[in-house]
Amino acid sequence: MENKTSGIGFKIGTTAIIWGFATGMLAICIPIISMTGSGVILPLAVIVGTTISTIVVWLSSGRTLPKITEKDTNNPDSSS
């Protein structure tokens, strides 16, 4: 099997999705904070979680994805 690395486009797309959801969660935090009076704990948790997720995505550059070739699909019994 050949190895194909995940490109920078994958990282940018994943980061955009993560921060898109985080923006929505921060928008939801505004009325929740005013109703509960919890302060900055909830938005801070959203930002910290999003930051950690983004760091994990960008540090996962050493991972490779196996590329399936026609030879692999014709012989499913090979375990090499």
N, CA, C and O atoms as a Maestro MAE file, in Angstrom:
{
 s_m_m2io_version
 :::
 2.0.0
}

f_m_ct {
 s_m_title
 :::
 protein
 m_atom[320] {
  # First column is atom index #
  i_m_mmod_type
  r_m_x_coord
  r_m_y_coord
  r_m_z_coord
  i_m_residue_number
  s_m_chain_name
  s_m_pdb_residue_name
  s_m_pdb_atom_name
  i_m_atomic_number
  :::
  1 25 0.830 -1.188 0.000 1 A "MET " " N  " 7
  2 3 0.000 0.000 0.000 1 A "MET " " CA " 6
  3 2 0.872 1.248 0.000 1 A "MET " " C  " 6
  4 15 1.925 1.294 0.636 1 A "MET " " O  " 8
  5 25 0.419 2.235 -0.711 2 A "GLU " " N  " 7
  6 3 1.103 3.514 -0.711 2 A "GLU " " CA " 6
  7 2 0.532 4.380 0.403 2 A "GLU " " C  " 6
  8 15 -0.636 4.247 0.771 2 A "GLU " " O  " 8
  9 25 1.356 5.259 0.931 3 A "ASN " " N  " 7
  10 3 0.889 6.175 1.969 3 A "ASN " " CA " 6
  11 2 0.638 7.550 1.375 3 A "ASN " " C  " 6
  12 15 1.423 8.045 0.567 3 A "ASN " " O  " 8
  13 25 -0.458 8.156 1.783 4 A "LYS " " N  " 7
  14 3 -0.804 9.500 1.325 4 A "LYS " " CA " 6
  15 2 -0.990 10.370 2.558 4 A "LYS " " C  " 6
  16 15 -1.810 10.059 3.422 4 A "LYS " " O  " 8
  17 25 -0.237 11.453 2.644 5 A "THR " " N  " 7
  18 3 -0.358 12.324 3.816 5 A "THR " " CA " 6
  19 2 -1.548 13.249 3.650 5 A "THR " " C  " 6
  20 15 -1.898 13.651 2.540 5 A "THR " " O  " 8
  21 25 -2.164 13.579 4.780 6 A "SER " " N  " 7
  22 3 -3.276 14.536 4.735 6 A "SER " " CA " 6
  23 2 -2.686 15.931 4.586 6 A "SER " " C  " 6
  24 15 -1.750 16.299 5.296 6 A "SER " " O  " 8
  25 25 -3.234 16.693 3.669 7 A "GLY " " N  " 7
  26 3 -2.664 17.995 3.335 7 A "GLY " " CA " 6
  27 2 -3.114 19.103 4.256 7 A "GLY " " C  " 6
  28 15 -3.870 18.897 5.207 7 A "GLY " " O  " 8
  29 25 -2.619 20.294 3.938 8 A "ILE " " N  " 7
  30 3 -2.929 21.460 4.751 8 A "ILE " " CA " 6
  31 2 -4.384 21.878 4.565 8 A "ILE " " C  " 6
  32 15 -4.963 22.506 5.452 8 A "ILE " " O  " 8
  33 25 -4.982 21.540 3.425 9 A "GLY " " N  " 7
  34 3 -6.386 21.868 3.194 9 A "GLY " " CA " 6
  35 2 -7.300 21.168 4.186 9 A "GLY " " C  " 6
  36 15 -8.300 21.733 4.629 9 A "GLY " " O  " 8
  37 25 -6.951 19.943 4.528 10 A "PHE " " N  " 7
  38 3 -7.708 19.202 5.526 10 A "PHE " " CA " 6
  39 2 -7.659 19.910 6.882 10 A "PHE " " C  " 6
  40 15 -8.671 20.007 7.577 10 A "PHE " " O  " 8
  41 25 -6.497 20.392 7.242 11 A "LYS " " N  " 7
  42 3 -6.343 21.076 8.530 11 A "LYS " " CA " 6
  43 2 -7.102 22.396 8.560 11 A "LYS " " C  " 6
  44 15 -7.730 22.733 9.563 11 A "LYS " " O  " 8
  45 25 -7.043 23.137 7.468 12 A "ILE " " N  " 7
  46 3 -7.751 24.410 7.402 12 A "ILE " " CA " 6
  47 2 -9.253 24.183 7.461 12 A "ILE " " C  " 6
  48 15 -9.963 24.899 8.166 12 A "ILE " " O  " 8
  49 25 -9.740 23.196 6.729 13 A "GLY " " N  " 7
  50 3 -11.165 22.890 6.739 13 A "GLY " " CA " 6
  51 2 -11.652 22.438 8.103 13 A "GLY " " C  " 6
  52 15 -12.709 22.867 8.564 13 A "GLY " " O  " 8
  53 25 -10.884 21.574 8.749 14 A "THR " " N  " 7
  54 3 -11.256 21.100 10.076 14 A "THR " " CA " 6
  55 2 -11.229 22.236 11.090 14 A "THR " " C  " 6
  56 15 -12.113 22.334 11.941 14 A "THR " " O  " 8
  57 25 -10.223 23.091 11.000 15 A "THR " " N  " 7
  58 3 -10.143 24.240 11.904 15 A "THR " " CA " 6
  59 2 -11.331 25.179 11.694 15 A "THR " " C  " 6
  60 15 -11.880 25.709 12.660 15 A "THR " " O  " 8
  61 25 -11.725 25.385 10.450 16 A "ALA " " N  " 7
  62 3 -12.876 26.250 10.166 16 A "ALA " " CA " 6
  63 2 -14.158 25.675 10.759 16 A "ALA " " C  " 6
  64 15 -14.980 26.417 11.296 16 A "ALA " " O  " 8
  65 25 -14.333 24.363 10.667 17 A "ILE " " N  " 7
  66 3 -15.514 23.725 11.241 17 A "ILE " " CA " 6
  67 2 -15.506 23.853 12.763 17 A "ILE " " C  " 6
  68 15 -16.527 24.185 13.366 17 A "ILE " " O  " 8
  69 25 -14.364 23.591 13.377 18 A "ILE " " N  " 7
  70 3 -14.252 23.678 14.840 18 A "ILE " " CA " 6
  71 2 -14.599 25.081 15.318 18 A "ILE " " C  " 6
  72 15 -15.404 25.244 16.235 18 A "ILE " " O  " 8
  73 25 -13.995 26.100 14.699 19 A "TRP " " N  " 7
  74 3 -14.224 27.469 15.147 19 A "TRP " " CA " 6
  75 2 -15.617 27.966 14.752 19 A "TRP " " C  " 6
  76 15 -16.161 28.851 15.412 19 A "TRP " " O  " 8
  77 25 -16.197 27.414 13.691 20 A "GLY " " N  " 7
  78 3 -17.570 27.759 13.341 20 A "GLY " " CA " 6
  79 2 -18.547 27.314 14.421 20 A "GLY " " C  " 6
  80 15 -19.431 28.070 14.823 20 A "GLY " " O  " 8
  81 25 -18.375 26.076 14.886 21 A "PHE " " N  " 7
  82 3 -19.215 25.590 15.979 21 A "PHE " " CA " 6
  83 2 -18.942 26.362 17.271 21 A "PHE " " C  " 6
  84 15 -19.866 26.629 18.040 21 A "PHE " " O  " 8
  85 25 -17.690 26.717 17.508 22 A "ALA " " N  " 7
  86 3 -17.358 27.468 18.721 22 A "ALA " " CA " 6
  87 2 -18.012 28.848 18.710 22 A "ALA " " C  " 6
  88 15 -18.458 29.334 19.749 22 A "ALA " " O  " 8
  89 25 -18.069 29.478 17.538 23 A "THR " " N  " 7
  90 3 -18.738 30.773 17.441 23 A "THR " " CA " 6
  91 2 -20.214 30.651 17.793 23 A "THR " " C  " 6
  92 15 -20.764 31.501 18.492 23 A "THR " " O  " 8
  93 25 -20.851 29.592 17.308 24 A "GLY " " N  " 7
  94 3 -22.246 29.345 17.661 24 A "GLY " " CA " 6
  95 2 -22.430 29.102 19.150 24 A "GLY " " C  " 6
  96 15 -23.382 29.595 19.754 24 A "GLY " " O  " 8
  97 25 -21.516 28.341 19.737 25 A "MET " " N  " 7
  98 3 -21.610 28.080 21.179 25 A "MET " " CA " 6
  99 2 -21.411 29.358 21.986 25 A "MET " " C  " 6
  100 15 -22.075 29.560 23.003 25 A "MET " " O  " 8
  101 25 -20.508 30.215 21.542 26 A "LEU " " N  " 7
  102 3 -20.313 31.486 22.240 26 A "LEU " " CA " 6
  103 2 -21.544 32.375 22.122 26 A "LEU " " C  " 6
  104 15 -21.883 33.097 23.060 26 A "LEU " " O  " 8
  105 25 -22.217 32.326 20.966 27 A "ALA " " N  " 7
  106 3 -23.446 33.101 20.812 27 A "ALA " " CA " 6
  107 2 -24.544 32.577 21.737 27 A "ALA " " C  " 6
  108 15 -25.335 33.358 22.265 27 A "ALA " " O  " 8
  109 25 -24.595 31.282 21.932 28 A "ILE " " N  " 7
  110 3 -25.579 30.694 22.838 28 A "ILE " " CA " 6
  111 2 -25.235 31.026 24.291 28 A "ILE " " C  " 6
  112 15 -26.127 31.102 25.135 28 A "ILE " " O  " 8
  113 25 -23.969 31.221 24.581 29 A "CYS " " N  " 7
  114 3 -23.537 31.534 25.947 29 A "CYS " " CA " 6
  115 2 -24.075 32.878 26.436 29 A "CYS " " C  " 6
  116 15 -24.291 33.050 27.635 29 A "CYS " " O  " 8
  117 25 -24.295 33.835 25.527 30 A "ILE " " N  " 7
  118 3 -24.715 35.186 25.937 30 A "ILE " " CA " 6
  119 2 -26.019 35.158 26.731 30 A "ILE " " C  " 6
  120 15 -26.054 35.705 27.833 30 A "ILE " " O  " 8
  121 25 -27.100 34.544 26.221 31 A "PRO " " N  " 7
  122 3 -28.320 34.529 27.033 31 A "PRO " " CA " 6
  123 2 -28.229 33.601 28.245 31 A "PRO " " C  " 6
  124 15 -28.862 33.851 29.270 31 A "PRO " " O  " 8
  125 25 -27.451 32.544 28.127 32 A "ILE " " N  " 7
  126 3 -27.323 31.618 29.261 32 A "ILE " " CA " 6
  127 2 -26.629 32.303 30.429 32 A "ILE " " C  " 6
  128 15 -27.019 32.104 31.580 32 A "ILE " " O  " 8
  129 25 -25.610 33.104 30.153 33 A "ILE " " N  " 7
  130 3 -24.890 33.809 31.220 33 A "ILE " " CA " 6
  131 2 -25.807 34.804 31.915 33 A "ILE " " C  " 6
  132 15 -25.779 34.929 33.140 33 A "ILE " " O  " 8
  133 25 -26.625 35.516 31.134 34 A "SER " " N  " 7
  134 3 -27.508 36.509 31.753 34 A "SER " " CA " 6
  135 2 -28.598 35.842 32.600 34 A "SER " " C  " 6
  136 15 -29.050 36.420 33.589 34 A "SER " " O  " 8
  137 25 -29.016 34.644 32.225 35 A "MET " " N  " 7
  138 3 -30.049 33.944 33.002 35 A "MET " " CA " 6
  139 2 -29.477 33.285 34.255 35 A "MET " " C  " 6
  140 15 -30.110 33.313 35.311 35 A "MET " " O  " 8
  141 25 -28.299 32.700 34.149 36 A "THR " " N  " 7
  142 3 -27.744 31.945 35.272 36 A "THR " " CA " 6
  143 2 -26.769 32.747 36.120 36 A "THR " " C  " 6
  144 15 -26.567 32.430 37.292 36 A "THR " " O  " 8
  145 25 -26.173 33.764 35.555 37 A "GLY " " N  " 7
  146 3 -25.192 34.549 36.307 37 A "GLY " " CA " 6
  147 2 -23.910 33.773 36.578 37 A "GLY " " C  " 6
  148 15 -23.247 34.004 37.589 37 A "GLY " " O  " 8
  149 25 -23.555 32.847 35.676 38 A "SER " " N  " 7
  150 3 -22.381 31.999 35.893 38 A "SER " " CA " 6
  151 2 -21.066 32.707 35.579 38 A "SER " " C  " 6
  152 15 -19.997 32.185 35.897 38 A "SER " " O  " 8
  153 25 -21.125 33.858 34.976 39 A "GLY " " N  " 7
  154 3 -19.894 34.594 34.687 39 A "GLY " " CA " 6
  155 2 -19.204 34.094 33.447 39 A "GLY " " C  " 6
  156 15 -19.854 33.693 32.481 39 A "GLY " " O  " 8
  157 25 -17.891 34.116 33.469 40 A "VAL " " N  " 7
  158 3 -17.100 33.784 32.283 40 A "VAL " " CA " 6
  159 2 -16.701 32.313 32.208 40 A "VAL " " C  " 6
  160 15 -15.920 31.934 31.335 40 A "VAL " " O  " 8
  161 25 -17.217 31.489 33.097 41 A "ILE " " N  " 7
  162 3 -16.800 30.084 33.127 41 A "ILE " " CA " 6
  163 2 -17.195 29.355 31.845 41 A "ILE " " C  " 6
  164 15 -16.370 28.655 31.258 41 A "ILE " " O  " 8
  165 25 -18.431 29.508 31.406 42 A "LEU " " N  " 7
  166 3 -18.902 28.789 30.218 42 A "LEU " " CA " 6
  167 2 -18.199 29.246 28.938 42 A "LEU " " C  " 6
  168 15 -17.728 28.392 28.187 42 A "LEU " " O  " 8
  169 25 -18.104 30.553 28.650 43 A "PRO " " N  " 7
  170 3 -17.371 30.948 27.441 43 A "PRO " " CA " 6
  171 2 -15.889 30.586 27.498 43 A "PRO " " C  " 6
  172 15 -15.289 30.259 26.474 43 A "PRO " " O  " 8
  173 25 -15.312 30.642 28.664 44 A "LEU " " N  " 7
  174 3 -13.911 30.262 28.808 44 A "LEU " " CA " 6
  175 2 -13.717 28.782 28.502 44 A "LEU " " C  " 6
  176 15 -12.732 28.400 27.871 44 A "LEU " " O  " 8
  177 25 -14.654 27.949 28.948 45 A "ALA " " N  " 7
  178 3 -14.575 26.515 28.655 45 A "ALA " " CA " 6
  179 2 -14.692 26.255 27.155 45 A "ALA " " C  " 6
  180 15 -14.011 25.379 26.621 45 A "ALA " " O  " 8
  181 25 -15.549 27.009 26.477 46 A "VAL " " N  " 7
  182 3 -15.689 26.864 25.023 46 A "VAL " " CA " 6
  183 2 -14.392 27.239 24.323 46 A "VAL " " C  " 6
  184 15 -13.936 26.521 23.433 46 A "VAL " " O  " 8
  185 25 -13.799 28.350 24.715 47 A "ILE " " N  " 7
  186 3 -12.565 28.809 24.069 47 A "ILE " " CA " 6
  187 2 -11.405 27.859 24.332 47 A "ILE " " C  " 6
  188 15 -10.623 27.568 23.427 47 A "ILE " " O  " 8
  189 25 -11.287 27.375 25.564 48 A "VAL " " N  " 7
  190 3 -10.201 26.442 25.899 48 A "VAL " " CA " 6
  191 2 -10.363 25.125 25.134 48 A "VAL " " C  " 6
  192 15 -9.390 24.592 24.600 48 A "VAL " " O  " 8
  193 25 -11.583 24.606 25.083 49 A "GLY " " N  " 7
  194 3 -11.828 23.359 24.355 49 A "GLY " " CA " 6
  195 2 -11.561 23.501 22.870 49 A "GLY " " C  " 6
  196 15 -11.001 22.600 22.245 49 A "GLY " " O  " 8
  197 25 -11.957 24.621 22.308 50 A "THR " " N  " 7
  198 3 -11.725 24.869 20.888 50 A "THR " " CA " 6
  199 2 -10.240 25.021 20.592 50 A "THR " " C  " 6
  200 15 -9.752 24.521 19.578 50 A "THR " " O  " 8
  201 25 -9.533 25.699 21.457 51 A "THR " " N  " 7
  202 3 -8.089 25.874 21.272 51 A "THR " " CA " 6
  203 2 -7.366 24.540 21.336 51 A "THR " " C  " 6
  204 15 -6.488 24.265 20.519 51 A "THR " " O  " 8
  205 25 -7.729 23.718 22.296 52 A "ILE " " N  " 7
  206 3 -7.092 22.395 22.416 52 A "ILE " " CA " 6
  207 2 -7.392 21.546 21.184 52 A "ILE " " C  " 6
  208 15 -6.507 20.858 20.673 52 A "ILE " " O  " 8
  209 25 -8.632 21.591 20.706 53 A "SER " " N  " 7
  210 3 -8.994 20.825 19.511 53 A "SER " " CA " 6
  211 2 -8.199 21.287 18.289 53 A "SER " " C  " 6
  212 15 -7.753 20.467 17.487 53 A "SER " " O  " 8
  213 25 -8.027 22.588 18.154 54 A "THR " " N  " 7
  214 3 -7.272 23.128 17.034 54 A "THR " " CA " 6
  215 2 -5.808 22.717 17.109 54 A "THR " " C  " 6
  216 15 -5.207 22.381 16.089 54 A "THR " " O  " 8
  217 25 -5.235 22.740 18.295 55 A "ILE " " N  " 7
  218 3 -3.842 22.327 18.460 55 A "ILE " " CA " 6
  219 2 -3.674 20.860 18.090 55 A "ILE " " C  " 6
  220 15 -2.699 20.493 17.435 55 A "ILE " " O  " 8
  221 25 -4.613 20.024 18.500 56 A "VAL " " N  " 7
  222 3 -4.538 18.594 18.168 56 A "VAL " " CA " 6
  223 2 -4.594 18.390 16.660 56 A "VAL " " C  " 6
  224 15 -3.856 17.565 16.123 56 A "VAL " " O  " 8
  225 25 -5.459 19.128 15.971 57 A "VAL " " N  " 7
  226 3 -5.556 19.001 14.512 57 A "VAL " " CA " 6
  227 2 -4.242 19.393 13.854 57 A "VAL " " C  " 6
  228 15 -3.774 18.686 12.961 57 A "VAL " " O  " 8
  229 25 -3.637 20.497 14.268 58 A "TRP " " N  " 7
  230 3 -2.425 20.977 13.613 58 A "TRP " " CA " 6
  231 2 -1.182 20.183 13.995 58 A "TRP " " C  " 6
  232 15 -0.203 20.186 13.249 58 A "TRP " " O  " 8
  233 25 -1.200 19.503 15.140 59 A "LEU " " N  " 7
  234 3 -0.040 18.687 15.511 59 A "LEU " " CA " 6
  235 2 -0.127 17.266 14.971 59 A "LEU " " C  " 6
  236 15 0.815 16.490 15.135 59 A "LEU " " O  " 8
  237 25 -1.226 16.913 14.339 60 A "SER " " N  " 7
  238 3 -1.381 15.561 13.823 60 A "SER " " CA " 6
  239 2 -0.793 15.421 12.426 60 A "SER " " C  " 6
  240 15 -1.277 14.610 11.636 60 A "SER " " O  " 8
  241 25 0.230 16.186 12.107 61 A "SER " " N  " 7
  242 3 0.802 16.185 10.760 61 A "SER " " CA " 6
  243 2 1.604 14.932 10.447 61 A "SER " " C  " 6
  244 15 1.792 14.623 9.271 61 A "SER " " O  " 8
  245 25 2.075 14.211 11.424 62 A "GLY " " N  " 7
  246 3 2.869 13.022 11.177 62 A "GLY " " CA " 6
  247 2 2.062 11.807 10.793 62 A "GLY " " C  " 6
  248 15 2.634 10.774 10.446 62 A "GLY " " O  " 8
  249 25 0.764 11.901 10.845 63 A "ARG " " N  " 7
  250 3 -0.094 10.760 10.523 63 A "ARG " " CA " 6
  251 2 -0.228 10.614 9.016 63 A "ARG " " C  " 6
  252 15 -0.296 11.606 8.290 63 A "ARG " " O  " 8
  253 25 -0.265 9.371 8.551 64 A "THR " " N  " 7
  254 3 -0.469 9.111 7.135 64 A "THR " " CA " 6
  255 2 -1.685 8.219 6.966 64 A "THR " " C  " 6
  256 15 -2.006 7.412 7.839 64 A "THR " " O  " 8
  257 25 -2.348 8.371 5.847 65 A "LEU " " N  " 7
  258 3 -3.510 7.567 5.530 65 A "LEU " " CA " 6
  259 2 -3.130 6.554 4.461 65 A "LEU " " C  " 6
  260 15 -2.519 6.925 3.459 65 A "LEU " " O  " 8
  261 25 -3.478 5.274 4.650 66 A "PRO " " N  " 7
  262 3 -3.136 4.289 3.623 66 A "PRO " " CA " 6
  263 2 -3.988 4.492 2.370 66 A "PRO " " C  " 6
  264 15 -5.192 4.731 2.456 66 A "PRO " " O  " 8
  265 25 -3.351 4.393 1.219 67 A "LYS " " N  " 7
  266 3 -4.057 4.543 -0.047 67 A "LYS " " CA " 6
  267 2 -4.326 3.149 -0.601 67 A "LYS " " C  " 6
  268 15 -3.400 2.356 -0.775 67 A "LYS " " O  " 8
  269 25 -5.577 2.857 -0.875 68 A "ILE " " N  " 7
  270 3 -5.959 1.542 -1.383 68 A "ILE " " CA " 6
  271 2 -5.728 1.526 -2.884 68 A "ILE " " C  " 6
  272 15 -6.207 2.400 -3.606 68 A "ILE " " O  " 8
  273 25 -4.994 0.528 -3.346 69 A "THR " " N  " 7
  274 3 -4.726 0.393 -4.770 69 A "THR " " CA " 6
  275 2 -5.600 -0.707 -5.345 69 A "THR " " C  " 6
  276 15 -6.262 -1.437 -4.607 69 A "THR " " O  " 8
  277 25 -5.598 -0.821 -6.661 70 A "GLU " " N  " 7
  278 3 -6.407 -1.849 -7.327 70 A "GLU " " CA " 6
  279 2 -5.910 -3.243 -6.950 70 A "GLU " " C  " 6
  280 15 -6.700 -4.182 -6.859 70 A "GLU " " O  " 8
  281 25 -4.634 -3.372 -6.737 71 A "LYS " " N  " 7
  282 3 -4.066 -4.658 -6.344 71 A "LYS " " CA " 6
  283 2 -4.643 -5.110 -4.997 71 A "LYS " " C  " 6
  284 15 -4.922 -6.295 -4.811 71 A "LYS " " O  " 8
  285 25 -4.822 -4.174 -4.060 72 A "ASP " " N  " 7
  286 3 -5.373 -4.507 -2.749 72 A "ASP " " CA " 6
  287 2 -6.841 -4.915 -2.834 72 A "ASP " " C  " 6
  288 15 -7.287 -5.765 -2.063 72 A "ASP " " O  " 8
  289 25 -7.595 -4.325 -3.754 73 A "THR " " N  " 7
  290 3 -9.010 -4.664 -3.863 73 A "THR " " CA " 6
  291 2 -9.240 -5.978 -4.561 73 A "THR " " C  " 6
  292 15 -10.268 -6.618 -4.341 73 A "THR " " O  " 8
  293 25 -8.293 -6.410 -5.417 74 A "ASN " " N  " 7
  294 3 -8.438 -7.675 -6.135 74 A "ASN " " CA " 6
  295 2 -8.072 -8.871 -5.277 74 A "ASN " " C  " 6
  296 15 -8.537 -9.978 -5.546 74 A "ASN " " O  " 8
  297 25 -7.247 -8.680 -4.245 75 A "ASN " " N  " 7
  298 3 -6.792 -9.793 -3.423 75 A "ASN " " CA " 6
  299 2 -7.072 -9.470 -1.959 75 A "ASN " " C  " 6
  300 15 -6.167 -9.037 -1.245 75 A "ASN " " O  " 8
  301 25 -8.320 -9.673 -1.492 76 A "PRO " " N  " 7
  302 3 -8.645 -9.309 -0.119 76 A "PRO " " CA " 6
  303 2 -8.032 -10.221 0.943 76 A "PRO " " C  " 6
  304 15 -8.025 -9.877 2.125 76 A "PRO " " O  " 8
  305 25 -7.507 -11.406 0.520 77 A "ASP " " N  " 7
  306 3 -6.936 -12.334 1.494 77 A "ASP " " CA " 6
  307 2 -5.520 -11.989 1.891 77 A "ASP " " C  " 6
  308 15 -5.011 -12.542 2.866 77 A "ASP " " O  " 8
  309 25 -4.858 -11.084 1.166 78 A "SER " " N  " 7
  310 3 -3.475 -10.735 1.525 78 A "SER " " CA " 6
  311 2 -3.472 -9.860 2.770 78 A "SER " " C  " 6
  312 15 -4.229 -8.895 2.867 78 A "SER " " O  " 8
  313 25 -2.615 -10.208 3.715 79 A "SER " " N  " 7
  314 3 -2.547 -9.463 4.976 79 A "SER " " CA " 6
  315 2 -1.202 -8.808 5.167 79 A "SER " " C  " 6
  316 15 -0.717 -8.721 6.295 79 A "SER " " O  " 8
  317 25 -0.579 -8.341 4.088 80 A "SER " " N  " 7
  318 3 0.737 -7.713 4.215 80 A "SER " " CA " 6
  319 2 0.683 -6.257 4.311 80 A "SER " " C  " 6
  320 15 1.722 -5.607 4.422 80 A "SER " " O  " 8
  :::
 }
 m_bond[319] {
  # First column is bond index #
  i_m_from
  i_m_to
  i_m_order
  :::
  1 1 2 1
  2 2 3 1
  3 3 4 2
  4 3 5 1
  5 5 6 1
  6 6 7 1
  7 7 8 2
  8 7 9 1
  9 9 10 1
  10 10 11 1
  11 11 12 2
  12 11 13 1
  13 13 14 1
  14 14 15 1
  15 15 16 2
  16 15 17 1
  17 17 18 1
  18 18 19 1
  19 19 20 2
  20 19 21 1
  21 21 22 1
  22 22 23 1
  23 23 24 2
  24 23 25 1
  25 25 26 1
  26 26 27 1
  27 27 28 2
  28 27 29 1
  29 29 30 1
  30 30 31 1
  31 31 32 2
  32 31 33 1
  33 33 34 1
  34 34 35 1
  35 35 36 2
  36 35 37 1
  37 37 38 1
  38 38 39 1
  39 39 40 2
  40 39 41 1
  41 41 42 1
  42 42 43 1
  43 43 44 2
  44 43 45 1
  45 45 46 1
  46 46 47 1
  47 47 48 2
  48 47 49 1
  49 49 50 1
  50 50 51 1
  51 51 52 2
  52 51 53 1
  53 53 54 1
  54 54 55 1
  55 55 56 2
  56 55 57 1
  57 57 58 1
  58 58 59 1
  59 59 60 2
  60 59 61 1
  61 61 62 1
  62 62 63 1
  63 63 64 2
  64 63 65 1
  65 65 66 1
  66 66 67 1
  67 67 68 2
  68 67 69 1
  69 69 70 1
  70 70 71 1
  71 71 72 2
  72 71 73 1
  73 73 74 1
  74 74 75 1
  75 75 76 2
  76 75 77 1
  77 77 78 1
  78 78 79 1
  79 79 80 2
  80 79 81 1
  81 81 82 1
  82 82 83 1
  83 83 84 2
  84 83 85 1
  85 85 86 1
  86 86 87 1
  87 87 88 2
  88 87 89 1
  89 89 90 1
  90 90 91 1
  91 91 92 2
  92 91 93 1
  93 93 94 1
  94 94 95 1
  95 95 96 2
  96 95 97 1
  97 97 98 1
  98 98 99 1
  99 99 100 2
  100 99 101 1
  101 101 102 1
  102 102 103 1
  103 103 104 2
  104 103 105 1
  105 105 106 1
  106 106 107 1
  107 107 108 2
  108 107 109 1
  109 109 110 1
  110 110 111 1
  111 111 112 2
  112 111 113 1
  113 113 114 1
  114 114 115 1
  115 115 116 2
  116 115 117 1
  117 117 118 1
  118 118 119 1
  119 119 120 2
  120 119 121 1
  121 121 122 1
  122 122 123 1
  123 123 124 2
  124 123 125 1
  125 125 126 1
  126 126 127 1
  127 127 128 2
  128 127 129 1
  129 129 130 1
  130 130 131 1
  131 131 132 2
  132 131 133 1
  133 133 134 1
  134 134 135 1
  135 135 136 2
  136 135 137 1
  137 137 138 1
  138 138 139 1
  139 139 140 2
  140 139 141 1
  141 141 142 1
  142 142 143 1
  143 143 144 2
  144 143 145 1
  145 145 146 1
  146 146 147 1
  147 147 148 2
  148 147 149 1
  149 149 150 1
  150 150 151 1
  151 151 152 2
  152 151 153 1
  153 153 154 1
  154 154 155 1
  155 155 156 2
  156 155 157 1
  157 157 158 1
  158 158 159 1
  159 159 160 2
  160 159 161 1
  161 161 162 1
  162 162 163 1
  163 163 164 2
  164 163 165 1
  165 165 166 1
  166 166 167 1
  167 167 168 2
  168 167 169 1
  169 169 170 1
  170 170 171 1
  171 171 172 2
  172 171 173 1
  173 173 174 1
  174 174 175 1
  175 175 176 2
  176 175 177 1
  177 177 178 1
  178 178 179 1
  179 179 180 2
  180 179 181 1
  181 181 182 1
  182 182 183 1
  183 183 184 2
  184 183 185 1
  185 185 186 1
  186 186 187 1
  187 187 188 2
  188 187 189 1
  189 189 190 1
  190 190 191 1
  191 191 192 2
  192 191 193 1
  193 193 194 1
  194 194 195 1
  195 195 196 2
  196 195 197 1
  197 197 198 1
  198 198 199 1
  199 199 200 2
  200 199 201 1
  201 201 202 1
  202 202 203 1
  203 203 204 2
  204 203 205 1
  205 205 206 1
  206 206 207 1
  207 207 208 2
  208 207 209 1
  209 209 210 1
  210 210 211 1
  211 211 212 2
  212 211 213 1
  213 213 214 1
  214 214 215 1
  215 215 216 2
  216 215 217 1
  217 217 218 1
  218 218 219 1
  219 219 220 2
  220 219 221 1
  221 221 222 1
  222 222 223 1
  223 223 224 2
  224 223 225 1
  225 225 226 1
  226 226 227 1
  227 227 228 2
  228 227 229 1
  229 229 230 1
  230 230 231 1
  231 231 232 2
  232 231 233 1
  233 233 234 1
  234 234 235 1
  235 235 236 2
  236 235 237 1
  237 237 238 1
  238 238 239 1
  239 239 240 2
  240 239 241 1
  241 241 242 1
  242 242 243 1
  243 243 244 2
  244 243 245 1
  245 245 246 1
  246 246 247 1
  247 247 248 2
  248 247 249 1
  249 249 250 1
  250 250 251 1
  251 251 252 2
  252 251 253 1
  253 253 254 1
  254 254 255 1
  255 255 256 2
  256 255 257 1
  257 257 258 1
  258 258 259 1
  259 259 260 2
  260 259 261 1
  261 261 262 1
  262 262 263 1
  263 263 264 2
  264 263 265 1
  265 265 266 1
  266 266 267 1
  267 267 268 2
  268 267 269 1
  269 269 270 1
  270 270 271 1
  271 271 272 2
  272 271 273 1
  273 273 274 1
  274 274 275 1
  275 275 276 2
  276 275 277 1
  277 277 278 1
  278 278 279 1
  279 279 280 2
  280 279 281 1
  281 281 282 1
  282 282 283 1
  283 283 284 2
  284 283 285 1
  285 285 286 1
  286 286 287 1
  287 287 288 2
  288 287 289 1
  289 289 290 1
  290 290 291 1
  291 291 292 2
  292 291 293 1
  293 293 294 1
  294 294 295 1
  295 295 296 2
  296 295 297 1
  297 297 298 1
  298 298 299 1
  299 299 300 2
  300 299 301 1
  301 301 302 1
  302 302 303 1
  303 303 304 2
  304 303 305 1
  305 305 306 1
  306 306 307 1
  307 307 308 2
  308 307 309 1
  309 309 310 1
  310 310 311 1
  311 311 312 2
  312 311 313 1
  313 313 314 1
  314 314 315 1
  315 315 316 2
  316 315 317 1
  317 317 318 1
  318 318 319 1
  319 319 320 2
  :::
 }
}
